[in-house]
Amino acid sequence: MSGVALLLPGGLLEPMWRLNPRARDNLGRLGPWGIALMFTVSLACALSAVGVWRGAAWGRRLAVAVLVVNLLGDVGSALSGAEPRAAIGLPIGVALVLYLRSGRVHRFFDSDRRESSPREIARC
């Protein structure tokens, strides 16, 4: 959504920037690169969601990679003082990565399942 909001300023999605006006300013300074970054992040999140939903090993690996990149960004933002509130998400991100790397979840995703029901995924 943020990519679309950057692409179409003043549009229907503009009110979302009230949640974090500094993000709008910082991404806006990047120009077209900010839009490309947000669309890339959205694509990575969507692909990992599809992979996790299907129980595919690549989906789990991509989800872990997305979370680790996000964690690194949050650590940098928190330590630099640029966005101290980023530290709030650190324990949640670490817990998600540890969960996705746990043995039981790892075995579930490394099985030869191509299509898994949401109930099977939730059982992990």
Secondary structure as the mmCIF struct_conf table of DSSP 4:
data_model
#
loop_
_struct_conf.conf_type_id
_struct_conf.id
_struct_conf.beg_label_comp_id
_struct_conf.beg_label_asym_id
_struct_conf.beg_label_seq_id
_struct_conf.end_label_comp_id
_struct_conf.end_label_asym_id
_struct_conf.end_label_seq_id
HELX_RH_AL_P HELX_RH_AL_P1 SER A 2 LEU A 7
BEND BEND1 LEU A 8 LEU A 8
TURN_TY1_P TURN_TY1_P1 PRO A 9 GLY A 10
BEND BEND2 GLY A 11 GLY A 11
TURN_TY1_P TURN_TY1_P2 LEU A 12 LEU A 13
HELX_RH_3T_P HELX_RH_3T_P1 GLU A 14 ARG A 18
BEND BEND3 LEU A 19 LEU A 19
HELX_RH_AL_P HELX_RH_AL_P2 PRO A 21 ARG A 29
TURN_TY1_P TURN_TY1_P3 LEU A 30 GLY A 31
HELX_RH_AL_P HELX_RH_AL_P3 PRO A 32 ARG A 54
TURN_TY1_P TURN_TY1_P4 GLY A 55 GLY A 55
HELX_RH_AL_P HELX_RH_AL_P4 ALA A 57 SER A 80
TURN_TY1_P TURN_TY1_P5 GLY A 81 GLY A 81
BEND BEND4 ALA A 82 ALA A 82
HELX_RH_3T_P HELX_RH_3T_P2 PRO A 84 GLY A 89
HELX_RH_AL_P HELX_RH_AL_P5 LEU A 90 LEU A 100
TURN_TY1_P TURN_TY1_P6 ARG A 101 ARG A 101
BEND BEND5 SER A 102 SER A 102
HELX_RH_AL_P HELX_RH_AL_P6 GLY A 103 ASP A 110
BEND BEND6 SER A 111 ASP A 112
BEND BEND7 ARG A 114 GLU A 115
HELX_RH_AL_P HELX_RH_AL_P7 PRO A 118 ARG A 123
#
